[in-house]
Amino acid sequence: MKDQPTNVSRRDFLKNSSASLAALGALGFTAALPAQAAKSTPKTRLAIVGTGARGIGMWGAPVARDYADYIEIVGLCDINSKRVEVARSLIGSNISDMDGMIRTEKPKQGAARTTGANIPTFTDFDEMVRTVKPDRVIVTTVDAIHARYVVRAMELGCDVICEKPFATDEEQCQAIIEAQKKYQRNITVTFNARYGSSTARVKELLKAGEIGDLYSVDYAEFLDTDHGASYFRRWHGLKECSGTLLVHKASHHFDELNWWIDSDPVEVSANGDLRKFGRNGPFRHINCRQCVHKDKCRYYWDITRDKHLTDLYVNCESEDGYFRDGCLYRYAINIYDTMSVLVRYANKVLVTYSLNAGVPDEGQIIVFNGSKGRIEVRNFSRQPWEVAQAAEVRLMRNFEDKSTLVPVERRSGSHGGSDTLIKDHVFIPGTPDDLAQRAGMRAGIMSAIIGIAGYHSIETGRPVKIRDLVDFG
């Protein structure tokens, strides 16, 4: 998005811009509204199911605080009655989620001062929808039940916003496809990775034909000993909850690849193993707080040092028995920490993807090979989460001795400023979308299905064809 004049907020600019008015029809309005009527447009009634760190840190508190001109949060639902009450108390506070960790950040300019005191809370989803009658439902539950709430929300007459991954197996994917055909509701899948500065810059270079026809992509993802290890502490370490990191985490990267390549995946081959965590540990316990090995475990983590996580999880354990600081060496862990995937696309582009968890530094090395040259992306970060992440994008052309360092915008905020940009697209009508970053049902399924095909390939030792898993009809 281009910078707006410094004396006009982005929200007011978009609200009164001609681009905003032109887009209203595409978003379902029966007629374009004059600029002066924008403030009188009814707010969207929004409900959230799943009120953990992601639900409240990404979609609860920041939305209530920064998008009050457009959104009214009318209901919160979680199976844990204590957690949903804590979540309500955090609505409107200056917090954001960063991969399961809650941090305090500066609110957007002109953010509303609001609290969640009057927001109804529920432990039954159907009861919430029938009581508060939301226009849209945000699904931020455990991954394996995303599809259940996506389908049920459509059955009850709601549009849906769903966190990635959209689904964790092919049956869930097909159920969503059939439900959307039947109920014709609008679905948004939230891929904030599309909004990264380097990600968008690569898309621009590919669209401009800077390396000609794209032949192949090599994508290496590295998760460090802090963030990477955290997945194995949480419910993500159980395949039945997350679909493995090939679905939970890599769906971000597979979506980027689908978006960059602008084609559908047709076949997936994969290998994966659990080499570092789970059964490989030298000792284990139930969770970090009670562990007798804490003095010698390099992965020991004291959750009680984080007040928000303590309130959301530690103080709510009596309701569901979930330990947010579970031992990452427990035997129950059944996902992979070391993975490699080959993907073949309909337009003949070949992808080599790898993911390694628990390594010294975090980031990506991504290489694009084309008929006229090559793009290389290096994105590594040890900075504090609120500091703009640094990415290096280099363009190399055939038969030229030197590479060109491509300028990349530096942004601050959660996930390098991406979270704000995606929320603008989700909640502010008419936000420009020149790079087609908004993602719907098809994008959500196509990203998840690569990871699903990946774990099937690992389990069977054979390539998996996408057409054998889902049918869009």
C-alpha positions in Angstrom: 0.0 0.0 0.0 1.3 3.4 -0.9 2.0 5.9 1.9 -0.8 8.3 2.7 -0.4 12.0 3.5 1.0 12.3 7.0 -1.8 14.6 8.1 -4.5 12.1 7.2 -4.9 8.8 8.9 -5.0 5.7 6.7 -8.4 4.8 8.1 -9.9 8.2 7.2 -8.2 8.2 3.8 -9.6 4.8 2.9 -13.1 5.7 4.2 -13.4 8.7 2.0 -11.4 7.6 -1.1 -13.0 6.9 -4.4 -11.4 3.5 -4.4 -13.3 2.6 -1.2 -16.6 3.6 -2.8 -15.9 1.7 -6.0 -15.3 -1.5 -4.0 -18.5 -1.5 -2.0 -20.5 -3.2 -4.6 -18.0 -6.1 -4.9 -18.2 -6.5 -1.1 -22.0 -7.1 -1.2 -23.5 -3.6 -0.8 -26.5 -2.9 -3.1 -25.3 0.6 -4.0 -22.3 2.7 -3.6 -22.5 5.2 -0.8 -21.5 8.8 -0.9 -18.3 9.5 1.1 -20.2 11.5 3.7 -22.4 8.5 4.4 -19.5 6.2 5.2 -19.6 6.8 8.9 -23.3 5.8 9.0 -22.7 2.4 7.5 -23.7 -0.2 10.1 -20.9 -1.9 11.9 -20.2 -5.5 11.2 -21.3 -7.7 14.1 -18.3 -10.0 14.8 -18.1 -13.1 17.1 -14.9 -15.0 18.0 -14.7 -18.8 18.7 -11.4 -19.8 20.3 -10.1 -17.3 22.8 -6.5 -18.3 23.3 -3.5 -16.2 22.6 -4.1 -16.1 18.8 -7.8 -15.4 19.1 -7.5 -12.5 21.5 -4.0 -11.3 20.8 -4.5 -11.1 17.0 -8.2 -10.7 16.5 -9.8 -9.7 19.8 -8.0 -6.9 21.5 -6.5 -5.2 18.5 -9.7 -5.3 16.5 -11.8 -3.9 19.3 -9.2 -1.2 19.9 -8.2 -0.3 16.3 -11.2 -1.1 14.1 -14.1 0.2 16.3 -15.4 2.3 13.4 -16.1 -0.8 11.4 -16.5 -3.7 13.8 -18.5 -4.5 16.9 -17.5 -7.6 18.8 -20.7 -9.1 20.0 -19.7 -12.5 21.4 -16.8 -14.6 22.6 -16.9 -18.4 22.7 -14.5 -21.0 24.1 -14.9 -24.5 25.6 -13.0 -23.2 28.7 -15.3 -21.0 30.7 -12.5 -19.4 32.7 -10.4 -18.6 29.6 -13.3 -16.9 27.8 -13.8 -14.6 30.8 -10.1 -13.7 30.9 -10.3 -13.0 27.2 -13.2 -10.6 27.7 -11.1 -8.7 30.2 -8.3 -8.3 27.7 -10.5 -6.8 24.9 -9.4 -3.3 24.0 -6.0 -3.6 25.7 -2.7 -2.9 24.0 -1.7 -6.5 23.3 -0.9 -8.4 20.2 -0.1 -12.1 19.5 3.3 -13.1 18.1 3.2 -16.8 17.4 1.4 -17.8 20.6 3.2 -15.2 22.8 1.3 -12.1 23.9 3.1 -8.8 23.8 2.2 -5.2 24.5 2.3 -2.8 21.5 1.4 0.7 20.6 -2.2 1.1 19.4 -3.0 2.5 16.0 -3.3 6.3 15.8 -6.9 7.3 16.8 -7.6 3.9 18.3 -10.8 3.6 20.3 -10.8 3.2 24.0 -13.0 0.2 24.6 -13.4 -2.7 27.0 -14.9 -6.1 26.7 -17.0 -5.7 29.8 -20.3 -5.9 28.0 -19.4 -8.6 25.5 -21.4 -11.8 26.2 -19.4 -15.0 26.6 -20.4 -18.5 25.8 -19.1 -22.1 25.9 -21.6 -23.3 23.3 -21.1 -22.1 19.8 -24.6 -22.5 18.5 -26.0 -20.7 21.5 -23.7 -17.8 20.9 -24.6 -17.4 17.2 -28.4 -17.7 17.9 -28.2 -15.3 20.8 -26.0 -12.5 19.4 -26.6 -13.0 15.7 -23.2 -12.1 14.3 -22.6 -11.2 10.6 -19.2 -12.8 10.7 -17.5 -15.4 12.8 -13.7 -15.6 13.4 -12.5 -19.2 14.0 -9.3 -19.3 16.1 -9.6 -22.7 17.8 -7.3 -25.7 17.8 -6.6 -26.4 14.1 -8.3 -29.7 13.9 -11.7 -28.2 14.7 -11.5 -25.1 12.4 -13.5 -26.9 9.7 -16.2 -27.9 12.2 -16.9 -24.2 13.1 -16.4 -22.9 9.5 -19.1 -25.3 8.3 -21.4 -24.7 11.3 -21.1 -20.9 11.0 -22.2 -21.1 7.4 -25.1 -23.4 8.3 -26.2 -20.8 10.8 -26.1 -18.0 8.2 -22.7 -16.3 9.0 -19.8 -15.3 6.9 -16.5 -16.7 8.1 -13.0 -15.6 8.8 -10.7 -18.5 9.6 -7.1 -18.6 10.9 -4.8 -20.8 8.9 -4.7 -23.8 8.5 -8.1 -24.0 7.0 -8.3 -27.7 7.7 -6.1 -30.6 8.9 -7.3 -33.5 6.6 -8.9 -34.0 3.2 -12.3 -34.8 4.6 -12.5 -31.5 6.3 -11.4 -29.7 3.1 -14.2 -31.4 1.1 -16.8 -30.7 3.8 -16.0 -26.9 3.6 -16.2 -27.0 -0.2 -19.6 -28.6 -0.1 -20.9 -26.3 2.6 -19.8 -23.2 0.8 -21.5 -24.4 -2.4 -24.7 -25.0 -0.4 -24.8 -21.9 1.7 -23.0 -19.4 -0.5 -21.4 -17.6 2.4 -18.3 -15.5 2.1 -15.1 -17.1 3.5 -11.8 -15.3 4.3 -8.6 -17.2 5.3 -6.0 -15.1 7.1 -2.6 -15.5 5.6 -0.6 -12.6 7.0 2.6 -14.1 5.5 1.4 -12.7 2.1 1.8 -9.2 3.6 5.4 -9.4 4.5 7.6 -6.8 2.9 9.9 -9.2 1.1 7.0 -11.5 0.2 5.1 -8.7 -1.5 8.3 -7.4 -3.2 9.0 -10.9 -4.7 5.4 -11.0 -6.0 6.0 -7.6 -7.7 9.2 -8.8 -9.3 7.6 -12.0 -10.6 4.6 -10.2 -12.0 6.9 -7.8 -13.8 8.7 -10.7 -15.4 12.1 -9.8 -14.0 13.3 -13.4 -14.2 11.1 -14.5 -17.1 9.3 -17.8 -16.9 9.5 -19.3 -13.5 11.1 -22.8 -13.5 11.6 -23.7 -9.8 11.6 -22.5 -6.2 13.7 -23.7 -3.3 12.2 -22.7 0.1 14.1 -23.5 3.3 12.3 -22.6 6.6 14.2 -22.5 9.9 12.5 -22.3 13.4 14.8 -21.4 16.2 15.3 -22.9 19.7 12.7 -20.6 21.2 9.9 -20.2 18.7 10.4 -23.6 17.0 10.5 -25.4 20.3 7.3 -23.8 21.5 5.2 -25.8 19.0 6.2 -29.0 20.8 5.2 -27.6 24.2 1.7 -26.8 23.0 -1.2 -28.8 21.4 0.6 -28.3 18.1 2.8 -31.3 19.0 -0.1 -33.7 18.5 -0.9 -34.6 14.9 -4.6 -35.1 15.8 -4.7 -31.4 16.8 -2.5 -29.6 14.3 -2.0 -31.9 11.3 1.8 -31.6 11.9 3.8 -28.5 11.2 3.4 -29.3 7.5 -0.2 -28.2 7.9 -0.1 -25.8 10.9 3.1 -23.8 10.1 3.9 -24.6 6.5 0.5 -23.7 5.3 1.7 -20.1 5.5 4.6 -21.0 3.2 2.6 -23.2 0.8 0.1 -20.3 0.5 3.0 -18.0 -0.4 4.2 -20.5 -3.0 0.8 -20.9 -4.5 0.4 -17.1 -4.7 3.8 -16.5 -6.1 3.6 -19.3 -8.7 0.0 -18.5 -9.6 -0.9 -22.1 -10.3 -2.3 -25.2 -8.5 -0.2 -27.9 -6.9 -0.8 -31.3 -8.6 1.5 -33.8 -6.8 3.4 -33.9 -3.5 6.2 -36.2 -2.2 7.6 -35.8 1.3 9.9 -37.1 4.0 9.8 -36.3 7.7 10.9 -37.5 11.0 11.0 -36.6 14.7 14.7 -36.3 15.5 15.0 -33.7 18.3 12.0 -33.5 20.5 9.4 -36.0 21.9 10.8 -39.5 22.5 14.4 -38.2 21.7 14.7 -36.2 24.9 17.1 -37.3 27.7 14.4 -36.8 30.3 10.8 -35.7 30.6 8.0 -34.5 32.8 4.4 -33.3 32.5 5.2 -29.6 32.2 8.0 -27.1 32.9 6.6 -25.8 36.2 6.6 -29.1 37.9 9.7 -30.6 36.2 12.5 -31.9 38.5 14.9 -31.5 35.6 14.5 -27.8 35.1 18.0 -26.9 36.3 19.6 -28.9 33.5 17.1 -28.6 30.7 18.1 -26.0 28.1 14.5 -25.7 27.0 13.0 -24.9 30.4 10.5 -22.1 30.2 8.8 -20.3 33.0 5.3 -19.3 31.8 4.5 -17.5 35.1 6.8 -14.7 34.0 4.2 -13.7 31.4 1.1 -12.4 33.2 -1.2 -12.6 30.2 -0.3 -16.2 29.4 -0.6 -17.1 33.1 -4.1 -15.6 33.2 -5.2 -17.3 29.9 -3.7 -20.7 30.5 -2.2 -21.5 34.0 -5.2 -20.1 35.9 -7.6 -21.9 33.6 -6.0 -25.4 33.7 -8.7 -26.7 36.1 -11.3 -26.4 33.3 -9.7 -28.6 30.6 -6.3 -29.9 31.9 -4.4 -28.2 29.1 -0.7 -27.3 30.0 0.5 -24.4 27.9 4.1 -25.2 29.1 3.9 -28.9 28.4 7.2 -30.8 28.2 8.6 -30.9 24.7 10.1 -34.3 25.4 6.8 -36.0 26.3 6.2 -39.3 24.6 2.8 -38.1 23.2 4.4 -35.8 20.6 3.8 -37.4 17.2 4.6 -34.6 14.7 7.9 -34.1 12.8 10.7 -31.6 13.5 12.6 -32.3 10.3 10.8 -32.2 7.0 11.4 -32.0 3.2 8.7 -31.8 0.5 8.7 -31.8 -3.3 5.7 -30.2 -5.0 4.9 -30.2 -8.7 2.6 -27.5 -10.1 0.2 -27.5 -13.0 2.3 -24.9 -14.8 5.4 -27.2 -14.5 7.0 -25.2 -11.7 8.9 -27.5 -9.3 9.2 -26.7 -5.6 11.7 -28.0 -3.0 10.6 -27.1 0.5 12.2 -27.9 3.9 11.4 -27.1 7.5 13.7 -27.6 10.5 12.6 -26.8 14.0 15.0 -26.1 16.9 17.9 -24.6 15.0 20.1 -21.6 16.1 18.5 -18.9 14.1 15.0 -18.3 12.6 14.1 -17.3 9.1 14.0 -18.3 5.4 16.3 -18.7 2.4 14.1 -18.7 -0.7 15.4 -19.0 -4.3 13.4 -18.5 -7.5 14.9 -19.7 -10.8 13.6 -18.5 -14.1 14.4 -18.3 -17.8 16.0 -14.9 -17.5 17.6 -15.0 -14.0 17.2 -15.6 -10.3 15.7 -14.0 -7.2 17.3 -14.8 -3.8 15.6 -13.9 -0.5 17.3 -14.2 2.9 15.1 -13.3 5.9 16.7 -14.0 9.3 15.9 -12.2 12.5 17.0 -12.2 16.1 15.5 -8.8 16.7 12.8 -8.2 19.3 9.4 -8.9 17.9 8.4 -5.3 17.6 11.4 -4.3 15.5 11.1 -4.3 11.7 12.5 -7.6 10.4 15.3 -7.2 7.9 15.1 -9.1 4.6 17.5 -9.1 1.7 16.2 -9.6 -1.8 18.7 -9.9 -4.6 18.0 -10.0 -8.3 20.4 -11.7 -10.7 20.1 -11.9 -14.5 21.7 -14.4 -16.8 25.0 -13.4 -18.3 25.5 -10.4 -15.9 28.4 -10.4 -13.4 26.7 -8.5 -10.6 23.5 -8.9 -8.6 21.1 -6.1 -7.7 20.0 -5.5 -4.1 16.3 -4.8 -4.4 14.9 -2.2 -1.9 12.5 -3.7 0.7 10.4 -1.6 3.0 11.2 -1.9 6.7 8.1 -2.0 8.9 7.5 -2.4 12.6 4.7 -4.1 14.5 3.7 -7.7 15.0 4.9 -10.0 12.2 6.8 -7.1 10.7 3.7 -5.0 10.3 1.9 -7.7 8.4 -0.9 -8.1 11.0 -2.1 -4.5 10.6 -2.1 -4.8 6.8 -4.2 -8.0 6.7 -6.7 -6.6 9.3 -7.1 -3.5 7.1 -8.0 -5.8 4.2 -10.3 -7.9 6.3 -12.2 -5.1 8.1 -11.9 -1.8 6.1 -14.1 -1.8 2.9 -12.3 -0.7 -0.2 -8.7 -1.2 1.0 -6.7 -1.5 -2.2 -5.6 -5.0 -3.1 -3.3 -4.5 -6.1 -1.4 -7.8 -5.4 -4.5 -9.9 -4.8 -3.4 -10.6 -1.2 -6.9 -11.3 0.1 -7.4 -15.0 0.4 -10.6 -17.0 0.2 -11.8 -20.6 0.4 -9.8 -22.0 -2.5 -6.5 -20.5 -1.3 -7.2 -21.8 2.2 -7.7 -25.3 0.9 -4.9 -25.3 -1.6 -2.4 -24.3 1.1 -3.6 -26.9 3.7 -3.8 -29.7 1.1 -0.1 -29.6 0.3 0.7 -30.2 3.9 -2.0 -32.9 4.2 -0.6 -34.6 1.0 2.8 -34.2 2.6 2.0 -36.2 5.7 0.2 -38.8 3.7 3.3 -39.2 1.5 5.5 -39.6 4.6 3.2 -42.2 6.0 2.8 -44.2 2.8 6.2 -43.6 1.2 4.5 -42.7 -2.1 3.8 -39.5 -4.0 0.2 -38.1 -3.5 -1.9 -36.5 -6.2 -3.9 -33.5 -5.1 -6.9 -34.6 -7.3 -7.1 -37.7 -5.2 -7.7 -35.7 -2.0 -10.1 -32.9 -3.0 -12.6 -32.1 -5.7 -13.8 -28.5 -6.3 -16.4 -29.8 -8.8 
